Amino acid sequence: MAGGADRATVRSLGEAGEDVEQMIEDVRAGLLAVPKDLSPWPKYFYDEKGSELFEEITALPEYYQTRTELSILREKAPEIVTRTGCRELVELGSGSSSKTRVLLDAMVSRSGSSSEPGPDRYVPFDVSESALAGSAKRLIEDYPTLEISGFVGDFDRSLESLLAHPRAGAAGRLVVFLGGTIGNFTPGRRRAFLERLRAGLEVGDYLLVGVDLIKDTSRLEAAYDDAAGITARFNKNLLNVLNRKLGGEFDPELFVHRATFKSEESRVEMWLDSTVEQEVPVSALDLKVPFEAGEGMRTEISTKFTRESIAGAFDEAGLLLLDLYTDDGDLFGLALGEPA
């Protein structure tokens, strides 16, 4: 990896890291809500075990999102890169950067046939410093002309700092937010998030967002309640996170996983339902949380979109939807937009 250290950096934006006080505030609000609701904070799923389980979920036959999004990227990446003219790719929630390689391949290929000066630049952004460092090392080896500037941070506290960071050159940026994660936001938080993104974009910048599309209810629910029970384990692991980080005494065996599609809100909801009447101490909150037998606690939402609804969400935030790239079955989409 000769010279690689000069082309790859991973830095903190100064606001990253676990904030236990914030977690206490969030979880307290969620457990005192009616109904109990932890869905506004999906980041608490992703401890080491939760991340491992989610990787298993993405390979399940019921979970079409990951492979379908990848198939769209493989088909449309050259068109997207040419259309946007981007030389800098900024990825929010980059993780292992596996799907991003398709876009990087298209950028590198375009650069090889272009007279525009300067190397391409990849800016991954993630809460995990180890994930960023690992992916940067692999990418530097595979893309010898690529510059990598990784940043550790989270959406709530670091997004503005990321987008305000000096760009590589005069060419526009393509900011990507893949995986359908935008669906995990409540409507108000989704609008605020897109508005914050819009505020950080300049003329010539573009935004590419992965969105899951509305389809048959049985297929939607199966994606969140697989036959192997991996999603149920992922959901219950949230209780282990609360136990370890907040001194909770949740017994995962006393809760059952449930996933249901709410057509009125166009979203799948995941719940943990208590199988017995119980009272659960959570020492960091100084609370004993009561559950009736059968009472549910919402843990995640995943909104599904149509072309019209994603165009409306973009419009509310000051963004213009240019295109929605989909697969042949209209299972998933990549929404390309720009500042309006």
Contacts in CASP RR format, 6 or more apart in sequence:
PFRMAT RR
TARGET T0000
AUTHOR 0000-0000-0000
METHOD contacts of the structure
MODEL  1
MAGGADRATVRSLGEAGEDVEQMIEDVRAGLLAVPKDLSPWPKYFYDEKG
SELFEEITALPEYYQTRTELSILREKAPEIVTRTGCRELVELGSGSSSKT
RVLLDAMVSRSGSSSEPGPDRYVPFDVSESALAGSAKRLIEDYPTLEISG
FVGDFDRSLESLLAHPRAGAAGRLVVFLGGTIGNFTPGRRRAFLERLRAG
LEVGDYLLVGVDLIKDTSRLEAAYDDAAGITARFNKNLLNVLNRKLGGEF
DPELFVHRATFKSEESRVEMWLDSTVEQEVPVSALDLKVPFEAGEGMRTE
ISTKFTRESIAGAFDEAGLLLLDLYTDDGDLFGLALGEPA
1 137 0 8 1.000
1 140 0 8 1.000
1 141 0 8 1.000
4 140 0 8 1.000
7 119 0 8 1.000
7 140 0 8 1.000
7 146 0 8 1.000
7 147 0 8 1.000
7 148 0 8 1.000
8 136 0 8 1.000
8 137 0 8 1.000
8 139 0 8 1.000
8 140 0 8 1.000
8 147 0 8 1.000
8 148 0 8 1.000
8 150 0 8 1.000
9 148 0 8 1.000
9 149 0 8 1.000
9 150 0 8 1.000
10 129 0 8 1.000
10 132 0 8 1.000
10 133 0 8 1.000
10 136 0 8 1.000
10 150 0 8 1.000
10 151 0 8 1.000
10 152 0 8 1.000
11 149 0 8 1.000
11 150 0 8 1.000
11 151 0 8 1.000
11 152 0 8 1.000
12 129 0 8 1.000
12 151 0 8 1.000
12 152 0 8 1.000
12 153 0 8 1.000
13 151 0 8 1.000
13 152 0 8 1.000
13 153 0 8 1.000
13 158 0 8 1.000
13 161 0 8 1.000
13 162 0 8 1.000
14 153 0 8 1.000
14 158 0 8 1.000
14 161 0 8 1.000
15 153 0 8 1.000
15 154 0 8 1.000
15 157 0 8 1.000
15 158 0 8 1.000
15 161 0 8 1.000
16 127 0 8 1.000
16 129 0 8 1.000
16 152 0 8 1.000
16 153 0 8 1.000
16 154 0 8 1.000
16 157 0 8 1.000
16 158 0 8 1.000
17 127 0 8 1.000
17 152 0 8 1.000
17 153 0 8 1.000
17 154 0 8 1.000
20 245 0 8 1.000
20 284 0 8 1.000
23 41 0 8 1.000
23 44 0 8 1.000
23 245 0 8 1.000
23 246 0 8 1.000
24 246 0 8 1.000
24 284 0 8 1.000
24 285 0 8 1.000
26 38 0 8 1.000
26 40 0 8 1.000
26 41 0 8 1.000
26 44 0 8 1.000
27 38 0 8 1.000
27 41 0 8 1.000
27 44 0 8 1.000
27 242 0 8 1.000
27 246 0 8 1.000
27 282 0 8 1.000
27 285 0 8 1.000
28 285 0 8 1.000
28 287 0 8 1.000
30 36 0 8 1.000
30 37 0 8 1.000
30 38 0 8 1.000
30 40 0 8 1.000
31 38 0 8 1.000
31 282 0 8 1.000
31 285 0 8 1.000
31 287 0 8 1.000
31 289 0 8 1.000
31 297 0 8 1.000
32 287 0 8 1.000
35 295 0 8 1.000
35 296 0 8 1.000
35 297 0 8 1.000
35 298 0 8 1.000
36 289 0 8 1.000
36 295 0 8 1.000
36 296 0 8 1.000
36 297 0 8 1.000
36 298 0 8 1.000
37 297 0 8 1.000
37 298 0 8 1.000
38 44 0 8 1.000
38 238 0 8 1.000
38 297 0 8 1.000
38 298 0 8 1.000
38 299 0 8 1.000
39 184 0 8 1.000
39 186 0 8 1.000
39 269 0 8 1.000
39 270 0 8 1.000
39 298 0 8 1.000
39 299 0 8 1.000
39 300 0 8 1.000
39 301 0 8 1.000
40 186 0 8 1.000
40 189 0 8 1.000
42 181 0 8 1.000
42 184 0 8 1.000
42 300 0 8 1.000
43 127 0 8 1.000
43 154 0 8 1.000
44 238 0 8 1.000
44 241 0 8 1.000
44 242 0 8 1.000
45 54 0 8 1.000
45 234 0 8 1.000
45 237 0 8 1.000
45 238 0 8 1.000
45 241 0 8 1.000
45 299 0 8 1.000
45 300 0 8 1.000
46 54 0 8 1.000
46 127 0 8 1.000
47 237 0 8 1.000
47 240 0 8 1.000
47 241 0 8 1.000
47 244 0 8 1.000
49 237 0 8 1.000
49 240 0 8 1.000
50 234 0 8 1.000
50 237 0 8 1.000
53 230 0 8 1.000
53 233 0 8 1.000
53 234 0 8 1.000
53 237 0 8 1.000
54 234 0 8 1.000
56 230 0 8 1.000
57 63 0 8 1.000
57 226 0 8 1.000
57 230 0 8 1.000
57 231 0 8 1.000
57 234 0 8 1.000
58 65 0 8 1.000
58 66 0 8 1.000
58 67 0 8 1.000
59 66 0 8 1.000
60 226 0 8 1.000
60 228 0 8 1.000
60 230 0 8 1.000
60 231 0 8 1.000
61 226 0 8 1.000
62 222 0 8 1.000
62 223 0 8 1.000
62 226 0 8 1.000
62 227 0 8 1.000
63 223 0 8 1.000
63 226 0 8 1.000
64 219 0 8 1.000
64 223 0 8 1.000
64 331 0 8 1.000
64 332 0 8 1.000
65 179 0 8 1.000
65 180 0 8 1.000
65 212 0 8 1.000
65 223 0 8 1.000
65 331 0 8 1.000
65 332 0 8 1.000
66 99 0 8 1.000
66 179 0 8 1.000
68 327 0 8 1.000
68 331 0 8 1.000
68 332 0 8 1.000
69 99 0 8 1.000
69 178 0 8 1.000
69 179 0 8 1.000
69 180 0 8 1.000
69 210 0 8 1.000
69 332 0 8 1.000
69 333 0 8 1.000
69 334 0 8 1.000
70 99 0 8 1.000
70 102 0 8 1.000
71 327 0 8 1.000
72 325 0 8 1.000
72 326 0 8 1.000
72 327 0 8 1.000
72 332 0 8 1.000
72 333 0 8 1.000
72 334 0 8 1.000
73 99 0 8 1.000
73 102 0 8 1.000
73 103 0 8 1.000
73 334 0 8 1.000
74 102 0 8 1.000
75 325 0 8 1.000
76 325 0 8 1.000
76 334 0 8 1.000
77 102 0 8 1.000
77 103 0 8 1.000
77 105 0 8 1.000
77 106 0 8 1.000
78 106 0 8 1.000
78 109 0 8 1.000
78 110 0 8 1.000
80 103 0 8 1.000
80 106 0 8 1.000
80 174 0 8 1.000
80 208 0 8 1.000
80 325 0 8 1.000
80 334 0 8 1.000
80 336 0 8 1.000
81 103 0 8 1.000
81 106 0 8 1.000
81 107 0 8 1.000
81 110 0 8 1.000
81 174 0 8 1.000
82 110 0 8 1.000
83 322 0 8 1.000
83 336 0 8 1.000
84 172 0 8 1.000
84 174 0 8 1.000
84 204 0 8 1.000
84 206 0 8 1.000
84 336 0 8 1.000
85 110 0 8 1.000
85 171 0 8 1.000
85 172 0 8 1.000
85 174 0 8 1.000
86 107 0 8 1.000
86 171 0 8 1.000
86 172 0 8 1.000
86 173 0 8 1.000
86 174 0 8 1.000
86 206 0 8 1.000
87 107 0 8 1.000
87 111 0 8 1.000
87 116 0 8 1.000
87 118 0 8 1.000
87 120 0 8 1.000
87 121 0 8 1.000
87 168 0 8 1.000
87 169 0 8 1.000
87 171 0 8 1.000
87 172 0 8 1.000
88 120 0 8 1.000
88 121 0 8 1.000
88 122 0 8 1.000
88 123 0 8 1.000
88 167 0 8 1.000
88 168 0 8 1.000
88 169 0 8 1.000
88 171 0 8 1.000
88 172 0 8 1.000
88 173 0 8 1.000
88 174 0 8 1.000
89 100 0 8 1.000
89 103 0 8 1.000
89 104 0 8 1.000
89 107 0 8 1.000
89 120 0 8 1.000
89 121 0 8 1.000
89 122 0 8 1.000
89 123 0 8 1.000
89 173 0 8 1.000
89 174 0 8 1.000
89 176 0 8 1.000
90 123 0 8 1.000
90 125 0 8 1.000
90 162 0 8 1.000
90 163 0 8 1.000
90 173 0 8 1.000
90 174 0 8 1.000
90 175 0 8 1.000
90 176 0 8 1.000
91 97 0 8 1.000
91 100 0 8 1.000
91 122 0 8 1.000
91 123 0 8 1.000
91 124 0 8 1.000
91 125 0 8 1.000
91 175 0 8 1.000
91 176 0 8 1.000
91 177 0 8 1.000
91 178 0 8 1.000
92 125 0 8 1.000
92 155 0 8 1.000
92 159 0 8 1.000
92 175 0 8 1.000
92 176 0 8 1.000
92 177 0 8 1.000
93 124 0 8 1.000
93 125 0 8 1.000
93 126 0 8 1.000
93 127 0 8 1.000
93 177 0 8 1.000
93 181 0 8 1.000
94 100 0 8 1.000
94 124 0 8 1.000
94 125 0 8 1.000
94 126 0 8 1.000
94 131 0 8 1.000
94 132 0 8 1.000
94 135 0 8 1.000
95 124 0 8 1.000
95 126 0 8 1.000
95 128 0 8 1.000
95 131 0 8 1.000
95 132 0 8 1.000
95 135 0 8 1.000
96 131 0 8 1.000
96 135 0 8 1.000
97 122 0 8 1.000
97 124 0 8 1.000
97 135 0 8 1.000
97 139 0 8 1.000
99 178 0 8 1.000
99 179 0 8 1.000
100 122 0 8 1.000
100 124 0 8 1.000
100 176 0 8 1.000
100 178 0 8 1.000
101 139 0 8 1.000
101 142 0 8 1.000
103 174 0 8 1.000
103 176 0 8 1.000
104 120 0 8 1.000
104 122 0 8 1.000
104 139 0 8 1.000
104 143 0 8 1.000
104 146 0 8 1.000
107 120 0 8 1.000
108 120 0 8 1.000
108 143 0 8 1.000
108 145 0 8 1.000
108 146 0 8 1.000
111 119 0 8 1.000
111 120 0 8 1.000
111 145 0 8 1.000
116 171 0 8 1.000
118 168 0 8 1.000
119 145 0 8 1.000
119 146 0 8 1.000
119 147 0 8 1.000
119 168 0 8 1.000
120 145 0 8 1.000
120 146 0 8 1.000
120 147 0 8 1.000
121 146 0 8 1.000
121 147 0 8 1.000
121 148 0 8 1.000
121 149 0 8 1.000
121 167 0 8 1.000
121 168 0 8 1.000
122 139 0 8 1.000
122 146 0 8 1.000
122 147 0 8 1.000
122 148 0 8 1.000
122 149 0 8 1.000
123 148 0 8 1.000
123 149 0 8 1.000
123 150 0 8 1.000
123 151 0 8 1.000
123 162 0 8 1.000
123 165 0 8 1.000
123 173 0 8 1.000
124 132 0 8 1.000
124 135 0 8 1.000
124 136 0 8 1.000
124 148 0 8 1.000
124 150 0 8 1.000
124 151 0 8 1.000
125 150 0 8 1.000
125 151 0 8 1.000
125 153 0 8 1.000
125 158 0 8 1.000
125 162 0 8 1.000
126 132 0 8 1.000
126 152 0 8 1.000
126 153 0 8 1.000
127 152 0 8 1.000
127 153 0 8 1.000
127 154 0 8 1.000
128 152 0 8 1.000
129 152 0 8 1.000
132 150 0 8 1.000
132 151 0 8 1.000
132 152 0 8 1.000
136 148 0 8 1.000
136 150 0 8 1.000
139 146 0 8 1.000
139 148 0 8 1.000
140 146 0 8 1.000
140 148 0 8 1.000
147 168 0 8 1.000
149 165 0 8 1.000
151 158 0 8 1.000
151 161 0 8 1.000
151 162 0 8 1.000
151 165 0 8 1.000
153 162 0 8 1.000
155 193 0 8 1.000
159 193 0 8 1.000
159 196 0 8 1.000
159 197 0 8 1.000
160 196 0 8 1.000
160 199 0 8 1.000
160 200 0 8 1.000
163 175 0 8 1.000
163 197 0 8 1.000
163 199 0 8 1.000
163 200 0 8 1.000
163 201 0 8 1.000
164 200 0 8 1.000
167 173 0 8 1.000
172 202 0 8 1.000
172 204 0 8 1.000
172 205 0 8 1.000
172 206 0 8 1.000
173 201 0 8 1.000
173 204 0 8 1.000
173 205 0 8 1.000
173 206 0 8 1.000
174 205 0 8 1.000
174 206 0 8 1.000
174 207 0 8 1.000
174 208 0 8 1.000
175 197 0 8 1.000
175 201 0 8 1.000
175 205 0 8 1.000
175 206 0 8 1.000
175 207 0 8 1.000
175 208 0 8 1.000
176 207 0 8 1.000
176 208 0 8 1.000
176 209 0 8 1.000
177 197 0 8 1.000
177 207 0 8 1.000
177 208 0 8 1.000
177 209 0 8 1.000
177 210 0 8 1.000
178 208 0 8 1.000
178 209 0 8 1.000
178 210 0 8 1.000
179 210 0 8 1.000
180 209 0 8 1.000
180 210 0 8 1.000
180 211 0 8 1.000
180 212 0 8 1.000
180 302 0 8 1.000
180 332 0 8 1.000
181 210 0 8 1.000
182 190 0 8 1.000
182 193 0 8 1.000
182 209 0 8 1.000
182 210 0 8 1.000
182 211 0 8 1.000
182 303 0 8 1.000
183 190 0 8 1.000
183 211 0 8 1.000
183 212 0 8 1.000
183 267 0 8 1.000
183 301 0 8 1.000
183 302 0 8 1.000
183 303 0 8 1.000
183 304 0 8 1.000
183 305 0 8 1.000
184 300 0 8 1.000
184 301 0 8 1.000
184 302 0 8 1.000
184 303 0 8 1.000
185 193 0 8 1.000
185 303 0 8 1.000
186 301 0 8 1.000
187 303 0 8 1.000
190 303 0 8 1.000
190 313 0 8 1.000
191 313 0 8 1.000
191 316 0 8 1.000
191 317 0 8 1.000
194 313 0 8 1.000
194 314 0 8 1.000
194 316 0 8 1.000
194 317 0 8 1.000
194 318 0 8 1.000
194 319 0 8 1.000
195 317 0 8 1.000
195 318 0 8 1.000
197 207 0 8 1.000
197 317 0 8 1.000
197 319 0 8 1.000
198 317 0 8 1.000
198 318 0 8 1.000
198 319 0 8 1.000
198 339 0 8 1.000
201 207 0 8 1.000
201 338 0 8 1.000
201 339 0 8 1.000
202 339 0 8 1.000
203 339 0 8 1.000
204 338 0 8 1.000
204 339 0 8 1.000
205 338 0 8 1.000
205 339 0 8 1.000
206 322 0 8 1.000
206 336 0 8 1.000
206 337 0 8 1.000
206 338 0 8 1.000
207 319 0 8 1.000
207 335 0 8 1.000
207 336 0 8 1.000
207 337 0 8 1.000
207 338 0 8 1.000
208 334 0 8 1.000
208 335 0 8 1.000
208 336 0 8 1.000
208 337 0 8 1.000
209 310 0 8 1.000
209 334 0 8 1.000
209 335 0 8 1.000
210 332 0 8 1.000
210 333 0 8 1.000
210 334 0 8 1.000
210 335 0 8 1.000
211 305 0 8 1.000
211 310 0 8 1.000
211 324 0 8 1.000
211 332 0 8 1.000
211 333 0 8 1.000
211 334 0 8 1.000
211 335 0 8 1.000
212 302 0 8 1.000
212 303 0 8 1.000
212 304 0 8 1.000
212 305 0 8 1.000
212 331 0 8 1.000
212 332 0 8 1.000
212 333 0 8 1.000
213 304 0 8 1.000
213 305 0 8 1.000
213 306 0 8 1.000
213 326 0 8 1.000
213 330 0 8 1.000
213 331 0 8 1.000
213 332 0 8 1.000
213 333 0 8 1.000
214 220 0 8 1.000
214 266 0 8 1.000
214 304 0 8 1.000
214 305 0 8 1.000
214 306 0 8 1.000
215 304 0 8 1.000
215 330 0 8 1.000
215 331 0 8 1.000
217 261 0 8 1.000
217 263 0 8 1.000
220 261 0 8 1.000
220 268 0 8 1.000
220 304 0 8 1.000
221 259 0 8 1.000
221 260 0 8 1.000
221 261 0 8 1.000
221 268 0 8 1.000
223 268 0 8 1.000
224 231 0 8 1.000
224 259 0 8 1.000
224 268 0 8 1.000
224 270 0 8 1.000
224 302 0 8 1.000
225 231 0 8 1.000
225 232 0 8 1.000
225 257 0 8 1.000
225 258 0 8 1.000
225 259 0 8 1.000
229 257 0 8 1.000
231 257 0 8 1.000
231 259 0 8 1.000
231 270 0 8 1.000
232 256 0 8 1.000
232 257 0 8 1.000
235 257 0 8 1.000
235 270 0 8 1.000
235 272 0 8 1.000
235 299 0 8 1.000
235 300 0 8 1.000
236 252 0 8 1.000
236 255 0 8 1.000
236 257 0 8 1.000
236 272 0 8 1.000
237 252 0 8 1.000
238 272 0 8 1.000
238 299 0 8 1.000
239 250 0 8 1.000
239 251 0 8 1.000
239 252 0 8 1.000
239 255 0 8 1.000
239 272 0 8 1.000
240 250 0 8 1.000
240 252 0 8 1.000
242 248 0 8 1.000
242 250 0 8 1.000
242 282 0 8 1.000
243 249 0 8 1.000
243 250 0 8 1.000
245 284 0 8 1.000
246 282 0 8 1.000
246 283 0 8 1.000
246 284 0 8 1.000
246 285 0 8 1.000
247 281 0 8 1.000
247 282 0 8 1.000
247 283 0 8 1.000
247 284 0 8 1.000
248 280 0 8 1.000
248 281 0 8 1.000
248 282 0 8 1.000
248 283 0 8 1.000
248 284 0 8 1.000
249 280 0 8 1.000
249 281 0 8 1.000
249 282 0 8 1.000
250 280 0 8 1.000
254 274 0 8 1.000
254 275 0 8 1.000
254 276 0 8 1.000
254 278 0 8 1.000
255 272 0 8 1.000
255 273 0 8 1.000
255 274 0 8 1.000
255 275 0 8 1.000
255 297 0 8 1.000
256 272 0 8 1.000
256 273 0 8 1.000
256 275 0 8 1.000
257 270 0 8 1.000
257 271 0 8 1.000
257 272 0 8 1.000
258 270 0 8 1.000
258 271 0 8 1.000
258 272 0 8 1.000
258 273 0 8 1.000
258 296 0 8 1.000
259 268 0 8 1.000
259 269 0 8 1.000
259 270 0 8 1.000
259 271 0 8 1.000
260 268 0 8 1.000
260 269 0 8 1.000
260 271 0 8 1.000
261 267 0 8 1.000
261 268 0 8 1.000
261 269 0 8 1.000
261 304 0 8 1.000
262 268 0 8 1.000
262 269 0 8 1.000
265 301 0 8 1.000
265 303 0 8 1.000
266 303 0 8 1.000
266 304 0 8 1.000
266 305 0 8 1.000
266 309 0 8 1.000
267 301 0 8 1.000
267 302 0 8 1.000
267 303 0 8 1.000
267 304 0 8 1.000
268 301 0 8 1.000
268 302 0 8 1.000
268 304 0 8 1.000
269 298 0 8 1.000
269 300 0 8 1.000
269 301 0 8 1.000
269 302 0 8 1.000
270 298 0 8 1.000
270 299 0 8 1.000
270 300 0 8 1.000
270 301 0 8 1.000
270 302 0 8 1.000
271 296 0 8 1.000
271 297 0 8 1.000
271 298 0 8 1.000
271 299 0 8 1.000
272 296 0 8 1.000
272 297 0 8 1.000
272 299 0 8 1.000
273 294 0 8 1.000
273 295 0 8 1.000
273 296 0 8 1.000
273 297 0 8 1.000
274 291 0 8 1.000
274 292 0 8 1.000
274 293 0 8 1.000
274 294 0 8 1.000
274 295 0 8 1.000
274 296 0 8 1.000
274 297 0 8 1.000
275 293 0 8 1.000
275 294 0 8 1.000
276 291 0 8 1.000
276 293 0 8 1.000
277 291 0 8 1.000
277 292 0 8 1.000
277 293 0 8 1.000
278 290 0 8 1.000
278 291 0 8 1.000
279 288 0 8 1.000
279 289 0 8 1.000
279 290 0 8 1.000
279 291 0 8 1.000
280 288 0 8 1.000
280 289 0 8 1.000
280 291 0 8 1.000
281 287 0 8 1.000
281 288 0 8 1.000
281 289 0 8 1.000
282 288 0 8 1.000
282 289 0 8 1.000
291 297 0 8 1.000
305 313 0 8 1.000
307 321 0 8 1.000
307 324 0 8 1.000
310 321 0 8 1.000
310 324 0 8 1.000
310 335 0 8 1.000
311 321 0 8 1.000
312 321 0 8 1.000
314 320 0 8 1.000
314 321 0 8 1.000
314 335 0 8 1.000
314 337 0 8 1.000
315 321 0 8 1.000
315 340 0 8 1.000
318 339 0 8 1.000
318 340 0 8 1.000
319 337 0 8 1.000
319 338 0 8 1.000
319 339 0 8 1.000
319 340 0 8 1.000
320 337 0 8 1.000
320 338 0 8 1.000
320 339 0 8 1.000
320 340 0 8 1.000
321 335 0 8 1.000
321 336 0 8 1.000
321 337 0 8 1.000
322 336 0 8 1.000
322 337 0 8 1.000
322 338 0 8 1.000
323 335 0 8 1.000
323 336 0 8 1.000
323 337 0 8 1.000
324 333 0 8 1.000
324 334 0 8 1.000
324 335 0 8 1.000
324 336 0 8 1.000
325 333 0 8 1.000
325 334 0 8 1.000
325 336 0 8 1.000
326 332 0 8 1.000
326 333 0 8 1.000
326 334 0 8 1.000
327 333 0 8 1.000
END
